[in-house]
């Protein structure tokens, strides 16, 4: 499958909004924390 010639993306993150990294951390951090807390502790 031939890819079109690469062009730098013209879209930038919206000014005044959270960056993609902080937004991803904001979503994944509570999920990872919840999994760690809700996981049964009878592993030993």
Secondary structure, 3 states (H helix, E strand, C coil): CCCCCCCCCCCCCCCCCCCHHHHHHHHHHHHHHHHHHHCCCCCC
